[in-house]
Amino acid sequence: MSCVHYKFSSKLDYNTVTFDGLHITLAELKRQIMGRERLKATDCDLQITNAQTREEYTDEEVHIPKHSSVIVRRTPIGGVKPAGRTFIVDRSDMAAGSSRPVCNKHSHFLTISVLLLSSLL
């Protein structure tokens, strides 16, 4: 029996998926991990990254060699979408060393884009 060691990025310990052969496809590895962790394919997808090289596996038919270690992250179906919110902050109205705004008619605006995960909304 061959195996691949996996752990979720938020966990400390590795778990093991066993299979026959010299390698396992990414699709089969995801299927086995989802089965072991009781995850539904309709709820999320798994992002698999090689623990040593930090290479992300994206092709479902790629072969992952036996005895590899991978890091797993759950991702929403369809990926993470930025919220696309933009906030305008007037930084020139702040006096040096003060937290109180100072009136200045030649103020410049600094645009700050804040990306929020859709799950935090």
PDB file as gemmi writes it, atoms N, CA and C in Angstrom:
CRYST1    1.000    1.000    1.000  90.00  90.00  90.00 P 1                      
ATOM      1  N   MET A   1       0.827  -1.187   0.000  1.00  0.00           N  
ATOM      2  CA  MET A   1       0.000   0.000   0.000  1.00  0.00           C  
ATOM      3  C   MET A   1       0.871   1.251   0.000  1.00  0.00           C  
ATOM      4  N   SER A   2       0.448   2.217  -0.801  1.00  0.00           N  
ATOM      5  CA  SER A   2       1.116   3.507  -0.858  1.00  0.00           C  
ATOM      6  C   SER A   2       0.276   4.526  -0.096  1.00  0.00           C  
ATOM      7  N   CYS A   3       0.876   5.665   0.204  1.00  0.00           N  
ATOM      8  CA  CYS A   3       0.115   6.671   0.948  1.00  0.00           C  
ATOM      9  C   CYS A   3       0.577   8.080   0.594  1.00  0.00           C  
ATOM     10  N   VAL A   4      -0.307   9.037   0.870  1.00  0.00           N  
ATOM     11  CA  VAL A   4       0.002  10.459   0.793  1.00  0.00           C  
ATOM     12  C   VAL A   4      -0.414  11.055   2.125  1.00  0.00           C  
ATOM     13  N   HIS A   5       0.449  11.846   2.706  1.00  0.00           N  
ATOM     14  CA  HIS A   5       0.167  12.489   3.986  1.00  0.00           C  
ATOM     15  C   HIS A   5      -0.424  13.863   3.712  1.00  0.00           C  
ATOM     16  N   TYR A   6      -1.503  14.202   4.405  1.00  0.00           N  
ATOM     17  CA  TYR A   6      -2.139  15.497   4.208  1.00  0.00           C  
ATOM     18  C   TYR A   6      -2.487  16.115   5.545  1.00  0.00           C  
ATOM     19  N   LYS A   7      -2.527  17.430   5.556  1.00  0.00           N  
ATOM     20  CA  LYS A   7      -3.016  18.141   6.731  1.00  0.00           C  
ATOM     21  C   LYS A   7      -3.661  19.437   6.256  1.00  0.00           C  
ATOM     22  N   PHE A   8      -4.691  19.846   6.967  1.00  0.00           N  
ATOM     23  CA  PHE A   8      -5.306  21.130   6.688  1.00  0.00           C  
ATOM     24  C   PHE A   8      -4.387  22.211   7.233  1.00  0.00           C  
ATOM     25  N   SER A   9      -4.379  23.369   6.585  1.00  0.00           N  
ATOM     26  CA  SER A   9      -3.449  24.428   6.968  1.00  0.00           C  
ATOM     27  C   SER A   9      -3.657  24.885   8.409  1.00  0.00           C  
ATOM     28  N   SER A  10      -4.857  24.683   8.951  1.00  0.00           N  
ATOM     29  CA  SER A  10      -5.150  25.113  10.317  1.00  0.00           C  
ATOM     30  C   SER A  10      -4.833  24.039  11.360  1.00  0.00           C  
ATOM     31  N   LYS A  11      -4.427  22.868  10.923  1.00  0.00           N  
ATOM     32  CA  LYS A  11      -4.154  21.756  11.841  1.00  0.00           C  
ATOM     33  C   LYS A  11      -2.653  21.573  12.044  1.00  0.00           C  
ATOM     34  N   LEU A  12      -2.298  20.847  13.085  1.00  0.00           N  
ATOM     35  CA  LEU A  12      -0.887  20.574  13.372  1.00  0.00           C  
ATOM     36  C   LEU A  12      -0.444  19.211  12.869  1.00  0.00           C  
ATOM     37  N   ASP A  13      -1.341  18.227  12.908  1.00  0.00           N  
ATOM     38  CA  ASP A  13      -0.984  16.844  12.602  1.00  0.00           C  
ATOM     39  C   ASP A  13      -1.414  16.428  11.199  1.00  0.00           C  
ATOM     40  N   TYR A  14      -0.627  15.538  10.616  1.00  0.00           N  
ATOM     41  CA  TYR A  14      -0.932  14.981   9.305  1.00  0.00           C  
ATOM     42  C   TYR A  14      -1.830  13.757   9.448  1.00  0.00           C  
ATOM     43  N   ASN A  15      -2.693  13.538   8.464  1.00  0.00           N  
ATOM     44  CA  ASN A  15      -3.473  12.318   8.310  1.00  0.00           C  
ATOM     45  C   ASN A  15      -2.951  11.621   7.060  1.00  0.00           C  
ATOM     46  N   THR A  16      -3.433  10.407   6.811  1.00  0.00           N  
ATOM     47  CA  THR A  16      -2.916   9.625   5.695  1.00  0.00           C  
ATOM     48  C   THR A  16      -4.042   9.094   4.827  1.00  0.00           C  
ATOM     49  N   VAL A  17      -3.828   9.171   3.516  1.00  0.00           N  
ATOM     50  CA  VAL A  17      -4.709   8.541   2.535  1.00  0.00           C  
ATOM     51  C   VAL A  17      -3.913   7.400   1.923  1.00  0.00           C  
ATOM     52  N   THR A  18      -4.479   6.197   1.888  1.00  0.00           N  
ATOM     53  CA  THR A  18      -3.789   5.045   1.313  1.00  0.00           C  
ATOM     54  C   THR A  18      -4.404   4.695  -0.038  1.00  0.00           C  
ATOM     55  N   PHE A  19      -3.575   4.135  -0.916  1.00  0.00           N  
ATOM     56  CA  PHE A  19      -4.004   3.749  -2.260  1.00  0.00           C  
ATOM     57  C   PHE A  19      -3.023   2.726  -2.815  1.00  0.00           C  
ATOM     58  N   ASP A  20      -3.413   2.060  -3.888  1.00  0.00           N  
ATOM     59  CA  ASP A  20      -2.535   1.121  -4.581  1.00  0.00           C  
ATOM     60  C   ASP A  20      -1.829   1.853  -5.713  1.00  0.00           C  
ATOM     61  N   GLY A  21      -0.570   1.528  -5.946  1.00  0.00           N  
ATOM     62  CA  GLY A  21       0.155   2.112  -7.067  1.00  0.00           C  
ATOM     63  C   GLY A  21       1.246   3.067  -6.617  1.00  0.00           C  
ATOM     64  N   LEU A  22       1.855   3.706  -7.625  1.00  0.00           N  
ATOM     65  CA  LEU A  22       2.981   4.595  -7.378  1.00  0.00           C  
ATOM     66  C   LEU A  22       2.559   6.041  -7.190  1.00  0.00           C  
ATOM     67  N   HIS A  23       1.320   6.365  -7.594  1.00  0.00           N  
ATOM     68  CA  HIS A  23       0.854   7.743  -7.524  1.00  0.00           C  
ATOM     69  C   HIS A  23      -0.666   7.752  -7.438  1.00  0.00           C  
ATOM     70  N   ILE A  24      -1.207   8.923  -7.160  1.00  0.00           N  
ATOM     71  CA  ILE A  24      -2.654   9.113  -7.091  1.00  0.00           C  
ATOM     72  C   ILE A  24      -2.970  10.413  -7.832  1.00  0.00           C  
ATOM     73  N   THR A  25      -4.084  10.447  -8.532  1.00  0.00           N  
ATOM     74  CA  THR A  25      -4.461  11.682  -9.222  1.00  0.00           C  
ATOM     75  C   THR A  25      -4.987  12.689  -8.206  1.00  0.00           C  
ATOM     76  N   LEU A  26      -4.906  13.960  -8.566  1.00  0.00           N  
ATOM     77  CA  LEU A  26      -5.415  15.009  -7.685  1.00  0.00           C  
ATOM     78  C   LEU A  26      -6.903  14.819  -7.424  1.00  0.00           C  
ATOM     79  N   ALA A  27      -7.664  14.463  -8.454  1.00  0.00           N  
ATOM     80  CA  ALA A  27      -9.107  14.261  -8.294  1.00  0.00           C  
ATOM     81  C   ALA A  27      -9.407  13.143  -7.301  1.00  0.00           C  
ATOM     82  N   GLU A  28      -8.665  12.047  -7.388  1.00  0.00           N  
ATOM     83  CA  GLU A  28      -8.884  10.923  -6.473  1.00  0.00           C  
ATOM     84  C   GLU A  28      -8.444  11.283  -5.051  1.00  0.00           C  
ATOM     85  N   LEU A  29      -7.351  12.028  -4.918  1.00  0.00           N  
ATOM     86  CA  LEU A  29      -6.895  12.457  -3.593  1.00  0.00           C  
ATOM     87  C   LEU A  29      -7.942  13.351  -2.939  1.00  0.00           C  
ATOM     88  N   LYS A  30      -8.482  14.305  -3.699  1.00  0.00           N  
ATOM     89  CA  LYS A  30      -9.530  15.176  -3.163  1.00  0.00           C  
ATOM     90  C   LYS A  30     -10.745  14.364  -2.735  1.00  0.00           C  
ATOM     91  N   ARG A  31     -11.139  13.400  -3.572  1.00  0.00           N  
ATOM     92  CA  ARG A  31     -12.300  12.573  -3.254  1.00  0.00           C  
ATOM     93  C   ARG A  31     -12.088  11.805  -1.953  1.00  0.00           C  
ATOM     94  N   GLN A  32     -10.898  11.224  -1.788  1.00  0.00           N  
ATOM     95  CA  GLN A  32     -10.618  10.461  -0.571  1.00  0.00           C  
ATOM     96  C   GLN A  32     -10.546  11.361   0.667  1.00  0.00           C  
ATOM     97  N   ILE A  33      -9.933  12.528   0.541  1.00  0.00           N  
ATOM     98  CA  ILE A  33      -9.850  13.454   1.680  1.00  0.00           C  
ATOM     99  C   ILE A  33     -11.250  13.911   2.074  1.00  0.00           C  
ATOM    100  N   MET A  34     -12.067  14.256   1.086  1.00  0.00           N  
ATOM    101  CA  MET A  34     -13.435  14.702   1.389  1.00  0.00           C  
ATOM    102  C   MET A  34     -14.229  13.591   2.069  1.00  0.00           C  
ATOM    103  N   GLY A  35     -14.017  12.358   1.640  1.00  0.00           N  
ATOM    104  CA  GLY A  35     -14.692  11.233   2.282  1.00  0.00           C  
ATOM    105  C   GLY A  35     -14.239  11.033   3.718  1.00  0.00           C  
ATOM    106  N   ARG A  36     -12.936  11.089   3.949  1.00  0.00           N  
ATOM    107  CA  ARG A  36     -12.407  10.904   5.307  1.00  0.00           C  
ATOM    108  C   ARG A  36     -12.829  12.025   6.246  1.00  0.00           C  
ATOM    109  N   GLU A  37     -12.905  13.248   5.718  1.00  0.00           N  
ATOM    110  CA  GLU A  37     -13.236  14.412   6.546  1.00  0.00           C  
ATOM    111  C   GLU A  37     -14.733  14.727   6.555  1.00  0.00           C  
ATOM    112  N   ARG A  38     -15.514  13.900   5.863  1.00  0.00           N  
ATOM    113  CA  ARG A  38     -16.971  14.060   5.763  1.00  0.00           C  
ATOM    114  C   ARG A  38     -17.370  15.438   5.215  1.00  0.00           C  
ATOM    115  N   LEU A  39     -16.693  15.834   4.150  1.00  0.00           N  
ATOM    116  CA  LEU A  39     -17.002  17.080   3.462  1.00  0.00           C  
ATOM    117  C   LEU A  39     -17.824  16.758   2.219  1.00  0.00           C  
ATOM    118  N   LYS A  40     -18.711  17.669   1.847  1.00  0.00           N  
ATOM    119  CA  LYS A  40     -19.527  17.472   0.651  1.00  0.00           C  
ATOM    120  C   LYS A  40     -18.932  18.262  -0.499  1.00  0.00           C  
ATOM    121  N   ALA A  41     -18.844  17.620  -1.666  1.00  0.00           N  
ATOM    122  CA  ALA A  41     -18.289  18.271  -2.848  1.00  0.00           C  
ATOM    123  C   ALA A  41     -19.154  19.434  -3.302  1.00  0.00           C  
ATOM    124  N   THR A  42     -20.416  19.452  -2.913  1.00  0.00           N  
ATOM    125  CA  THR A  42     -21.304  20.556  -3.306  1.00  0.00           C  
ATOM    126  C   THR A  42     -21.093  21.784  -2.430  1.00  0.00           C  
ATOM    127  N   ASP A  43     -20.474  21.610  -1.264  1.00  0.00           N  
ATOM    128  CA  ASP A  43     -20.271  22.730  -0.330  1.00  0.00           C  
ATOM    129  C   ASP A  43     -18.959  23.479  -0.558  1.00  0.00           C  
ATOM    130  N   CYS A  44     -17.911  22.746  -0.927  1.00  0.00           N  
ATOM    131  CA  CYS A  44     -16.598  23.365  -1.038  1.00  0.00           C  
ATOM    132  C   CYS A  44     -15.713  22.582  -1.997  1.00  0.00           C  
ATOM    133  N   ASP A  45     -14.569  23.175  -2.327  1.00  0.00           N  
ATOM    134  CA  ASP A  45     -13.533  22.503  -3.097  1.00  0.00           C  
ATOM    135  C   ASP A  45     -12.286  22.488  -2.216  1.00  0.00           C  
ATOM    136  N   LEU A  46     -11.296  21.707  -2.609  1.00  0.00           N  
ATOM    137  CA  LEU A  46     -10.059  21.634  -1.843  1.00  0.00           C  
ATOM    138  C   LEU A  46      -8.909  22.173  -2.681  1.00  0.00           C  
ATOM    139  N   GLN A  47      -8.105  23.013  -2.072  1.00  0.00           N  
ATOM    140  CA  GLN A  47      -6.881  23.510  -2.693  1.00  0.00           C  
ATOM    141  C   GLN A  47      -5.745  22.673  -2.113  1.00  0.00           C  
ATOM    142  N   ILE A  48      -4.996  21.986  -2.982  1.00  0.00           N  
ATOM    143  CA  ILE A  48      -3.933  21.076  -2.543  1.00  0.00           C  
ATOM    144  C   ILE A  48      -2.584  21.663  -2.958  1.00  0.00           C  
ATOM    145  N   THR A  49      -1.668  21.776  -1.977  1.00  0.00           N  
ATOM    146  CA  THR A  49      -0.344  22.332  -2.209  1.00  0.00           C  
ATOM    147  C   THR A  49       0.707  21.378  -1.668  1.00  0.00           C  
ATOM    148  N   ASN A  50       1.780  21.163  -2.430  1.00  0.00           N  
ATOM    149  CA  ASN A  50       2.869  20.321  -1.974  1.00  0.00           C  
ATOM    150  C   ASN A  50       3.520  20.973  -0.758  1.00  0.00           C  
ATOM    151  N   ALA A  51       3.663  20.241   0.333  1.00  0.00           N  
ATOM    152  CA  ALA A  51       4.175  20.797   1.589  1.00  0.00           C  
ATOM    153  C   ALA A  51       5.649  21.188   1.495  1.00  0.00           C  
ATOM    154  N   GLN A  52       6.428  20.508   0.652  1.00  0.00           N  
ATOM    155  CA  GLN A  52       7.849  20.809   0.559  1.00  0.00           C  
ATOM    156  C   GLN A  52       8.136  21.922  -0.450  1.00  0.00           C  
ATOM    157  N   THR A  53       7.528  21.849  -1.634  1.00  0.00           N  
ATOM    158  CA  THR A  53       7.849  22.799  -2.706  1.00  0.00           C  
ATOM    159  C   THR A  53       6.894  23.983  -2.769  1.00  0.00           C  
ATOM    160  N   ARG A  54       5.772  23.920  -2.046  1.00  0.00           N  
ATOM    161  CA  ARG A  54       4.717  24.945  -2.054  1.00  0.00           C  
ATOM    162  C   ARG A  54       4.050  25.084  -3.432  1.00  0.00           C  
ATOM    163  N   GLU A  55       4.223  24.073  -4.299  1.00  0.00           N  
ATOM    164  CA  GLU A  55       3.572  24.063  -5.610  1.00  0.00           C  
ATOM    165  C   GLU A  55       2.102  23.703  -5.427  1.00  0.00           C  
ATOM    166  N   GLU A  56       1.227  24.505  -6.012  1.00  0.00           N  
ATOM    167  CA  GLU A  56      -0.201  24.217  -5.928  1.00  0.00           C  
ATOM    168  C   GLU A  56      -0.580  23.317  -7.087  1.00  0.00           C  
ATOM    169  N   TYR A  57      -1.273  22.217  -6.782  1.00  0.00           N  
ATOM    170  CA  TYR A  57      -1.753  21.310  -7.810  1.00  0.00           C  
ATOM    171  C   TYR A  57      -3.093  21.829  -8.311  1.00  0.00           C  
ATOM    172  N   THR A  58      -3.202  22.101  -9.618  1.00  0.00           N  
ATOM    173  CA  THR A  58      -4.447  22.630 -10.173  1.00  0.00           C  
ATOM    174  C   THR A  58      -5.079  21.690 -11.196  1.00  0.00           C  
ATOM    175  N   ASP A  59      -4.279  20.892 -11.891  1.00  0.00           N  
ATOM    176  CA  ASP A  59      -4.794  19.963 -12.892  1.00  0.00           C  
ATOM    177  C   ASP A  59      -5.321  18.715 -12.185  1.00  0.00           C  
ATOM    178  N   GLU A  60      -6.598  18.429 -12.368  1.00  0.00           N  
ATOM    179  CA  GLU A  60      -7.237  17.297 -11.675  1.00  0.00           C  
ATOM    180  C   GLU A  60      -6.612  15.953 -12.043  1.00  0.00           C  
ATOM    181  N   GLU A  61      -5.927  15.870 -13.183  1.00  0.00           N  
ATOM    182  CA  GLU A  61      -5.337  14.600 -13.632  1.00  0.00           C  
ATOM    183  C   GLU A  61      -3.854  14.473 -13.310  1.00  0.00           C  
ATOM    184  N   VAL A  62      -3.280  15.475 -12.629  1.00  0.00           N  
ATOM    185  CA  VAL A  62      -1.864  15.405 -12.271  1.00  0.00           C  
ATOM    186  C   VAL A  62      -1.657  14.243 -11.296  1.00  0.00           C  
ATOM    187  N   HIS A  63      -0.501  13.581 -11.421  1.00  0.00           N  
ATOM    188  CA  HIS A  63      -0.170  12.455 -10.546  1.00  0.00           C  
ATOM    189  C   HIS A  63       0.659  12.946  -9.369  1.00  0.00           C  
ATOM    190  N   ILE A  64       0.203  12.637  -8.177  1.00  0.00           N  
ATOM    191  CA  ILE A  64       0.930  12.984  -6.955  1.00  0.00           C  
ATOM    192  C   ILE A  64       1.638  11.725  -6.490  1.00  0.00           C  
ATOM    193  N   PRO A  65       2.975  11.755  -6.380  1.00  0.00           N  
ATOM    194  CA  PRO A  65       3.724  10.546  -6.029  1.00  0.00           C  
ATOM    195  C   PRO A  65       3.410  10.048  -4.617  1.00  0.00           C  
ATOM    196  N   LYS A  66       3.570   8.739  -4.441  1.00  0.00           N  
ATOM    197  CA  LYS A  66       3.357   8.156  -3.111  1.00  0.00           C  
ATOM    198  C   LYS A  66       4.341   8.759  -2.122  1.00  0.00           C  
ATOM    199  N   HIS A  67       3.964   8.765  -0.880  1.00  0.00           N  
ATOM    200  CA  HIS A  67       4.741   9.290   0.245  1.00  0.00           C  
ATOM    201  C   HIS A  67       4.935  10.811   0.188  1.00  0.00           C  
ATOM    202  N   SER A  68       4.133  11.503  -0.623  1.00  0.00           N  
ATOM    203  CA  SER A  68       4.182  12.969  -0.648  1.00  0.00           C  
ATOM    204  C   SER A  68       3.439  13.514   0.562  1.00  0.00           C  
ATOM    205  N   SER A  69       3.754  14.743   0.930  1.00  0.00           N  
ATOM    206  CA  SER A  69       3.025  15.462   1.971  1.00  0.00           C  
ATOM    207  C   SER A  69       2.406  16.697   1.332  1.00  0.00           C  
ATOM    208  N   VAL A  70       1.127  16.915   1.613  1.00  0.00           N  
ATOM    209  CA  VAL A  70       0.423  18.041   1.016  1.00  0.00           C  
ATOM    210  C   VAL A  70      -0.321  18.830   2.088  1.00  0.00           C  
ATOM    211  N   ILE A  71      -0.551  20.115   1.798  1.00  0.00           N  
ATOM    212  CA  ILE A  71      -1.336  21.004   2.650  1.00  0.00           C  
ATOM    213  C   ILE A  71      -2.684  21.205   1.956  1.00  0.00           C  
ATOM    214  N   VAL A  72      -3.765  21.117   2.720  1.00  0.00           N  
ATOM    215  CA  VAL A  72      -5.116  21.212   2.176  1.00  0.00           C  
ATOM    216  C   VAL A  72      -5.797  22.456   2.725  1.00  0.00           C  
ATOM    217  N   ARG A  73      -6.476  23.182   1.844  1.00  0.00           N  
ATOM    218  CA  ARG A  73      -7.302  24.333   2.247  1.00  0.00           C  
ATOM    219  C   ARG A  73      -8.678  24.164   1.630  1.00  0.00           C  
ATOM    220  N   ARG A  74      -9.699  24.394   2.419  1.00  0.00           N  
ATOM    221  CA  ARG A  74     -11.062  24.393   1.880  1.00  0.00           C  
ATOM    222  C   ARG A  74     -11.318  25.738   1.226  1.00  0.00           C  
ATOM    223  N   THR A  75     -11.919  25.706   0.041  1.00  0.00           N  
ATOM    224  CA  THR A  75     -12.283  26.934  -0.658  1.00  0.00           C  
ATOM    225  C   THR A  75     -13.734  26.830  -1.102  1.00  0.00           C  
ATOM    226  N   PRO A  76     -14.430  27.950  -1.184  1.00  0.00           N  
ATOM    227  CA  PRO A  76     -15.812  27.908  -1.649  1.00  0.00           C  
ATOM    228  C   PRO A  76     -15.861  27.492  -3.119  1.00  0.00           C  
ATOM    229  N   ILE A  77     -16.948  26.866  -3.515  1.00  0.00           N  
ATOM    230  CA  ILE A  77     -17.137  26.509  -4.918  1.00  0.00           C  
ATOM    231  C   ILE A  77     -17.101  27.798  -5.730  1.00  0.00           C  
ATOM    232  N   GLY A  78     -16.325  27.826  -6.788  1.00  0.00           N  
ATOM    233  CA  GLY A  78     -16.214  29.024  -7.615  1.00  0.00           C  
ATOM    234  C   GLY A  78     -15.094  29.951  -7.176  1.00  0.00           C  
ATOM    235  N   GLY A  79     -14.386  29.628  -6.112  1.00  0.00           N  
ATOM    236  CA  GLY A  79     -13.271  30.450  -5.656  1.00  0.00           C  
ATOM    237  C   GLY A  79     -13.708  31.587  -4.755  1.00  0.00           C  
ATOM    238  N   VAL A  80     -12.731  32.342  -4.281  1.00  0.00           N  
ATOM    239  CA  VAL A  80     -12.977  33.478  -3.400  1.00  0.00           C  
ATOM    240  C   VAL A  80     -13.071  34.725  -4.251  1.00  0.00           C  
ATOM    241  N   LYS A  81     -14.131  35.485  -4.086  1.00  0.00           N  
ATOM    242  CA  LYS A  81     -14.332  36.709  -4.849  1.00  0.00           C  
ATOM    243  C   LYS A  81     -14.130  37.916  -3.933  1.00  0.00           C  
ATOM    244  N   PRO A  82     -13.365  38.906  -4.393  1.00  0.00           N  
ATOM    245  CA  PRO A  82     -13.199  40.116  -3.582  1.00  0.00           C  
ATOM    246  C   PRO A  82     -14.498  40.914  -3.551  1.00  0.00           C  
ATOM    247  N   ALA A  83     -14.718  41.601  -2.464  1.00  0.00           N  
ATOM    248  CA  ALA A  83     -15.935  42.395  -2.321  1.00  0.00           C  
ATOM    249  C   ALA A  83     -15.903  43.621  -3.214  1.00  0.00           C  
ATOM    250  N   GLY A  84     -14.720  44.105  -3.541  1.00  0.00           N  
ATOM    251  CA  GLY A  84     -14.584  45.246  -4.445  1.00  0.00           C  
ATOM    252  C   GLY A  84     -15.006  46.561  -3.836  1.00  0.00           C  
ATOM    253  N   ARG A  85     -14.977  46.679  -2.547  1.00  0.00           N  
ATOM    254  CA  ARG A  85     -15.345  47.937  -1.882  1.00  0.00           C  
ATOM    255  C   ARG A  85     -14.157  48.878  -1.867  1.00  0.00           C  
ATOM    256  N   THR A  86     -14.405  50.157  -2.102  1.00  0.00           N  
ATOM    257  CA  THR A  86     -13.361  51.178  -2.086  1.00  0.00           C  
ATOM    258  C   THR A  86     -13.735  52.238  -1.072  1.00  0.00           C  
ATOM    259  N   PHE A  87     -12.777  52.591  -0.242  1.00  0.00           N  
ATOM    260  CA  PHE A  87     -12.983  53.623   0.760  1.00  0.00           C  
ATOM    261  C   PHE A  87     -12.024  54.766   0.478  1.00  0.00           C  
ATOM    262  N   ILE A  88     -12.478  56.008   0.643  1.00  0.00           N  
ATOM    263  CA  ILE A  88     -11.642  57.179   0.428  1.00  0.00           C  
ATOM    264  C   ILE A  88     -11.327  57.788   1.786  1.00  0.00           C  
ATOM    265  N   VAL A  89     -10.029  57.940   2.041  1.00  0.00           N  
ATOM    266  CA  VAL A  89      -9.575  58.498   3.300  1.00  0.00           C  
ATOM    267  C   VAL A  89      -8.763  59.738   2.998  1.00  0.00           C  
ATOM    268  N   ASP A  90      -9.066  60.838   3.662  1.00  0.00           N  
ATOM    269  CA  ASP A  90      -8.354  62.094   3.463  1.00  0.00           C  
ATOM    270  C   ASP A  90      -7.202  62.148   4.464  1.00  0.00           C  
ATOM    271  N   ARG A  91      -5.998  61.788   4.013  1.00  0.00           N  
ATOM    272  CA  ARG A  91      -4.829  61.733   4.893  1.00  0.00           C  
ATOM    273  C   ARG A  91      -4.190  63.102   5.096  1.00  0.00           C  
ATOM    274  N   SER A  92      -4.379  64.042   4.186  1.00  0.00           N  
ATOM    275  CA  SER A  92      -3.703  65.333   4.302  1.00  0.00           C  
ATOM    276  C   SER A  92      -4.350  66.224   5.353  1.00  0.00           C  
ATOM    277  N   ASP A  93      -5.540  65.872   5.824  1.00  0.00           N  
ATOM    278  CA  ASP A  93      -6.193  66.673   6.858  1.00  0.00           C  
ATOM    279  C   ASP A  93      -5.648  66.380   8.250  1.00  0.00           C  
ATOM    280  N   MET A  94      -4.773  65.432   8.366  1.00  0.00           N  
ATOM    281  CA  MET A  94      -4.235  65.059   9.670  1.00  0.00           C  
ATOM    282  C   MET A  94      -2.983  65.875   9.956  1.00  0.00           C  
ATOM    283  N   ALA A  95      -2.942  66.523  11.088  1.00  0.00           N  
ATOM    284  CA  ALA A  95      -1.755  67.287  11.489  1.00  0.00           C  
ATOM    285  C   ALA A  95      -0.692  66.305  11.938  1.00  0.00           C  
ATOM    286  N   ALA A  96       0.565  66.638  11.729  1.00  0.00           N  
ATOM    287  CA  ALA A  96       1.661  65.772  12.117  1.00  0.00           C  
ATOM    288  C   ALA A  96       1.633  65.537  13.617  1.00  0.00           C  
ATOM    289  N   GLY A  97       1.601  64.279  14.027  1.00  0.00           N  
ATOM    290  CA  GLY A  97       1.620  63.928  15.438  1.00  0.00           C  
ATOM    291  C   GLY A  97       0.291  64.120  16.134  1.00  0.00           C  
ATOM    292  N   SER A  98      -0.747  64.428  15.403  1.00  0.00           N  
ATOM    293  CA  SER A  98      -2.051  64.673  16.007  1.00  0.00           C  
ATOM    294  C   SER A  98      -3.067  63.704  15.434  1.00  0.00           C  
ATOM    295  N   SER A  99      -4.050  63.367  16.234  1.00  0.00           N  
ATOM    296  CA  SER A  99      -5.114  62.510  15.742  1.00  0.00           C  
ATOM    297  C   SER A  99      -6.344  63.330  15.387  1.00  0.00           C  
ATOM    298  N   ARG A 100      -6.229  64.673  15.462  1.00  0.00           N  
ATOM    299  CA  ARG A 100      -7.357  65.550  15.151  1.00  0.00           C  
ATOM    300  C   ARG A 100      -7.201  66.090  13.729  1.00  0.00           C  
ATOM    301  N   PRO A 101      -8.285  66.124  12.968  1.00  0.00           N  
ATOM    302  CA  PRO A 101      -8.206  66.653  11.608  1.00  0.00           C  
ATOM    303  C   PRO A 101      -7.952  68.156  11.607  1.00  0.00           C  
ATOM    304  N   VAL A 102      -7.229  68.597  10.591  1.00  0.00           N  
ATOM    305  CA  VAL A 102      -6.935  70.007  10.397  1.00  0.00           C  
ATOM    306  C   VAL A 102      -7.566  70.415   9.075  1.00  0.00           C  
ATOM    307  N   CYS A 103      -8.227  71.543   9.040  1.00  0.00           N  
ATOM    308  CA  CYS A 103      -8.886  72.022   7.823  1.00  0.00           C  
ATOM    309  C   CYS A 103      -7.832  72.415   6.804  1.00  0.00           C  
ATOM    310  N   ASN A 104      -7.910  71.841   5.602  1.00  0.00           N  
ATOM    311  CA  ASN A 104      -6.963  72.132   4.550  1.00  0.00           C  
ATOM    312  C   ASN A 104      -7.696  72.017   3.221  1.00  0.00           C  
ATOM    313  N   LYS A 105      -7.840  73.135   2.490  1.00  0.00           N  
ATOM    314  CA  LYS A 105      -8.626  73.089   1.266  1.00  0.00           C  
ATOM    315  C   LYS A 105      -7.887  72.430   0.109  1.00  0.00           C  
ATOM    316  N   HIS A 106      -6.576  72.169   0.246  1.00  0.00           N  
ATOM    317  CA  HIS A 106      -5.806  71.496  -0.801  1.00  0.00           C  
ATOM    318  C   HIS A 106      -5.511  70.046  -0.418  1.00  0.00           C  
ATOM    319  N   SER A 107      -6.484  69.404   0.117  1.00  0.00           N  
ATOM    320  CA  SER A 107      -6.250  68.028   0.577  1.00  0.00           C  
ATOM    321  C   SER A 107      -6.208  67.061  -0.605  1.00  0.00           C  
ATOM    322  N   HIS A 108      -5.457  66.036  -0.445  1.00  0.00           N  
ATOM    323  CA  HIS A 108      -5.350  64.968  -1.438  1.00  0.00           C  
ATOM    324  C   HIS A 108      -5.998  63.728  -0.838  1.00  0.00           C  
ATOM    325  N   PHE A 109      -6.654  62.991  -1.703  1.00  0.00           N  
ATOM    326  CA  PHE A 109      -7.338  61.800  -1.223  1.00  0.00           C  
ATOM    327  C   PHE A 109      -6.526  60.551  -1.544  1.00  0.00           C  
ATOM    328  N   LEU A 110      -6.470  59.666  -0.604  1.00  0.00           N  
ATOM    329  CA  LEU A 110      -5.802  58.388  -0.762  1.00  0.00           C  
ATOM    330  C   LEU A 110      -6.873  57.314  -0.857  1.00  0.00           C  
ATOM    331  N   THR A 111      -6.854  56.580  -1.906  1.00  0.00           N  
ATOM    332  CA  THR A 111      -7.846  55.526  -2.087  1.00  0.00           C  
ATOM    333  C   THR A 111      -7.283  54.226  -1.548  1.00  0.00           C  
ATOM    334  N   ILE A 112      -8.054  53.610  -0.692  1.00  0.00           N  
ATOM    335  CA  ILE A 112      -7.661  52.336  -0.113  1.00  0.00           C  
ATOM    336  C   ILE A 112      -8.679  51.298  -0.543  1.00  0.00           C  
ATOM    337  N   SER A 113      -8.241  50.274  -1.221  1.00  0.00           N  
ATOM    338  CA  SER A 113      -9.142  49.184  -1.599  1.00  0.00           C  
ATOM    339  C   SER A 113      -9.054  48.105  -0.539  1.00  0.00           C  
ATOM    340  N   VAL A 114     -10.193  47.721  -0.049  1.00  0.00           N  
ATOM    341  CA  VAL A 114     -10.257  46.689   0.977  1.00  0.00           C  
ATOM    342  C   VAL A 114     -10.913  45.467   0.375  1.00  0.00           C  
ATOM    343  N   LEU A 115     -10.194  44.356   0.349  1.00  0.00           N  
ATOM    344  CA  LEU A 115     -10.761  43.119  -0.150  1.00  0.00           C  
ATOM    345  C   LEU A 115     -11.235  42.286   1.027  1.00  0.00           C  
ATOM    346  N   LEU A 116     -12.511  41.980   1.024  1.00  0.00           N  
ATOM    347  CA  LEU A 116     -13.093  41.187   2.089  1.00  0.00           C  
ATOM    348  C   LEU A 116     -13.528  39.845   1.526  1.00  0.00           C  
ATOM    349  N   LEU A 117     -13.299  38.814   2.236  1.00  0.00           N  
ATOM    350  CA  LEU A 117     -13.793  37.523   1.812  1.00  0.00           C  
ATOM    351  C   LEU A 117     -15.307  37.506   1.870  1.00  0.00           C  
ATOM    352  N   SER A 118     -15.901  36.897   0.890  1.00  0.00           N  
ATOM    353  CA  SER A 118     -17.361  36.881   0.830  1.00  0.00           C  
ATOM    354  C   SER A 118     -17.965  36.203   2.054  1.00  0.00           C  
ATOM    355  N   SER A 119     -17.209  35.351   2.679  1.00  0.00           N  
ATOM    356  CA  SER A 119     -17.750  34.679   3.867  1.00  0.00           C  
ATOM    357  C   SER A 119     -17.812  35.607   5.088  1.00  0.00           C  
ATOM    358  N   LEU A 120     -17.092  36.718   5.033  1.00  0.00           N  
ATOM    359  CA  LEU A 120     -17.085  37.650   6.174  1.00  0.00           C  
ATOM    360  C   LEU A 120     -18.185  38.696   6.072  1.00  0.00           C  
ATOM    361  N   LEU A 121     -18.868  38.751   4.915  1.00  0.00           N  
ATOM    362  CA  LEU A 121     -19.905  39.764   4.727  1.00  0.00           C  
ATOM    363  C   LEU A 121     -21.149  39.440   5.464  1.00  0.00           C  
TER     364      LEU A 121                                                      
END                                                                             
